Amino acid sequence: MLVRLGFFRIQPTIYQSIINEYNRLISKSDRVLGVLVRGTDYVALQPKYHPIQPPVDVVIDATKNCIAQWRCNKIFLATEDFNVVTRFKNIFKDMCVVTDRQYIKYDGRTLLSSYHLNRKNDHFWLGKEYLTQMVILSKCNCLLTSICSGAAGMMMMSTGFEQVAVFNLGQYGVAPTGTAFIYLRMPSRFICSTALS
């Protein structure tokens, strides 16, 4: 939505490369479930007062339910975590597509921001890879996500989803609220950022 309103502009050459990646992964006939999974430092270090992220097994089970209920034939997985990609690809095979990016093999100790890949202009490429995932997620038919900054930003880029499921598990370091889902049915023109408030 923010892109269409002109509040958020992506350089045309970068946007075209994102659209090329989208077209490589997704055909017009696909019904796509976008799945956003945070891993690496967010899960391992559990920063106090940040939203709790669901375990990968829980996300995989929810993904199975969502693709069955919402009749999706493809999963677009957005994550930074190599292990999450491996788990999803092992279970969903070719049904699960991911962008061509460098995924992090996390050591369980350091902040994600301290990871640097041995390539020229690494900060630019990391930002572009992240933006590519968020734009493609924003174009999916349906969405499964947890509460995180990436989800909020991506939802502001979207014009809406047919169906949305959000994990709301409370905050790290705060008394648990239990496992909860927020299922939302979204009209196509609904601004989805309100789903996380």
C-alpha positions in Angstrom: 0.0 0.0 0.0 2.8 2.5 0.9 4.5 1.7 -2.4 1.3 2.4 -4.4 0.7 5.6 -2.4 4.2 6.9 -3.1 5.3 7.0 0.5 7.9 4.2 0.0 9.8 4.2 -3.2 12.1 1.4 -4.5 14.7 2.3 -7.0 13.3 1.2 -10.4 16.2 -1.1 -11.3 16.1 -2.8 -7.9 12.3 -3.1 -8.1 12.6 -4.7 -11.5 15.1 -7.3 -10.2 12.7 -8.1 -7.4 9.9 -8.6 -9.9 12.2 -10.8 -12.0 12.8 -12.9 -8.9 9.1 -13.1 -8.2 8.3 -14.2 -11.8 11.1 -16.8 -11.6 9.5 -18.3 -8.4 5.8 -17.8 -8.9 3.5 -18.2 -11.9 0.2 -16.4 -12.4 -1.8 -19.6 -11.8 -0.2 -20.2 -8.4 -2.1 -19.7 -5.1 0.7 -18.8 -2.8 1.0 -19.0 1.0 3.7 -16.6 2.2 5.4 -17.8 5.3 7.6 -15.5 7.4 9.8 -17.3 9.9 12.3 -15.5 12.1 15.2 -17.6 13.3 18.9 -17.0 14.2 19.6 -14.5 17.0 15.9 -13.6 17.5 15.0 -17.1 18.6 18.3 -18.1 20.3 18.8 -14.9 22.3 15.1 -14.2 23.1 15.4 -10.4 23.5 13.2 -9.2 26.4 9.9 -7.6 25.5 10.1 -8.7 21.9 7.4 -11.0 20.4 8.0 -14.7 21.0 8.7 -16.5 17.8 7.1 -20.0 17.3 9.2 -23.1 17.0 9.8 -24.2 13.5 7.8 -27.4 14.0 4.8 -25.4 15.0 5.2 -23.2 11.9 5.5 -26.3 9.7 2.2 -27.7 11.2 0.4 -24.4 10.8 1.7 -24.2 7.2 0.2 -27.7 6.4 -3.1 -26.5 7.8 -3.1 -23.2 6.0 -2.3 -24.7 2.6 -5.1 -27.3 3.0 -7.7 -24.8 4.3 -6.8 -22.0 1.9 -6.1 -24.2 -1.1 -2.6 -22.9 -1.8 -0.4 -24.9 -4.2 2.9 -23.0 -3.4 4.7 -21.8 -0.3 7.0 -18.7 -0.5 9.3 -18.9 2.6 11.0 -15.8 3.8 13.6 -16.3 6.5 17.3 -15.5 7.1 18.0 -18.9 8.7 19.6 -21.7 6.6 18.2 -24.4 9.0 14.6 -23.2 8.6 15.0 -23.3 4.8 16.4 -26.9 5.0 13.5 -28.1 7.3 10.9 -26.5 5.0 12.5 -27.9 1.8 12.8 -31.4 3.3 9.1 -31.4 4.1 7.4 -29.4 1.3 10.0 -30.2 -1.5 9.3 -28.2 -4.7 6.1 -26.7 -3.3 8.3 -24.4 -1.2 10.2 -21.7 -3.0 12.8 -19.3 -1.6 14.8 -16.4 -3.1 18.3 -16.8 -4.3 20.1 -15.3 -1.4 22.8 -16.1 1.2 21.2 -17.8 4.2 22.8 -17.7 7.6 24.1 -20.8 9.3 23.7 -19.4 12.8 26.2 -20.3 15.6 23.6 -19.6 18.4 25.7 -16.9 20.1 26.1 -13.7 18.2 23.8 -11.0 16.9 22.6 -11.3 13.3 23.9 -7.8 12.6 27.4 -9.0 13.3 27.3 -11.5 10.4 29.1 -10.4 7.3 29.4 -12.5 4.2 32.7 -12.4 2.3 31.5 -10.5 -0.8 31.8 -7.0 -2.1 29.1 -4.5 -0.9 27.8 -7.0 1.6 25.5 -4.5 3.4 23.9 -3.5 0.1 23.3 -7.2 -0.8 21.9 -8.1 2.6 19.5 -5.2 2.4 18.4 -6.0 -1.2 17.9 -9.7 -0.3 15.7 -8.7 2.7 13.7 -6.2 0.6 13.2 -8.8 -2.1 11.7 -11.3 0.4 9.4 -8.6 1.9 8.1 -7.4 -1.5 7.5 -11.0 -2.7 5.7 -11.8 0.6 3.5 -8.7 0.2 2.3 -10.1 -3.2 1.3 -13.6 -1.9 -2.4 -14.6 -1.8 -2.3 -15.7 1.9 0.0 -15.1 4.8 1.3 -17.0 7.8 3.6 -15.0 10.1 4.5 -14.2 13.6 4.6 -10.7 15.1 7.9 -9.1 14.1 9.2 -5.9 12.4 9.5 -7.6 9.0 5.8 -8.6 9.1 4.7 -5.1 10.0 6.8 -3.5 7.2 5.8 -6.1 4.6 2.1 -5.6 5.5 2.4 -1.9 4.8 3.8 -2.7 1.3 0.8 -5.0 0.6 -2.6 -4.2 -0.8 -4.0 -7.0 1.3 -4.3 -10.8 1.6 -7.2 -13.2 1.1 -6.4 -14.9 4.4 -3.9 -14.1 7.3 -2.8 -16.1 10.3 -0.6 -14.5 12.9 1.2 -16.2 15.8 0.7 -14.2 18.9 2.7 -15.9 21.7 3.4 -13.0 24.0 6.7 -11.4 24.7 10.1 -12.9 25.8 10.7 -12.3 29.5 7.1 -11.6 30.2 4.6 -14.1 31.7 3.4 -16.4 28.9 0.0 -15.9 27.4 -0.2 -19.3 25.8 -0.2 -20.4 22.2 -2.6 -18.3 20.2 -3.5 -17.6 16.6 -5.1 -14.6 15.2 -7.0 -15.7 12.0 -8.0 -12.8 9.9 -9.9 -12.7 6.6 -8.8 -9.7 4.7 -10.6 -8.0 1.9 -8.2 -7.3 -1.0 -8.0 -3.6 -0.4 -7.6 -3.7 3.4 -4.5 -2.1 4.8 -3.1 -5.1 6.7 -0.8 -3.2 9.1 -3.7 -3.0 11.5 -3.6 -6.7 11.9 -0.6 -6.5 14.2 -1.9 -3.7 16.5 
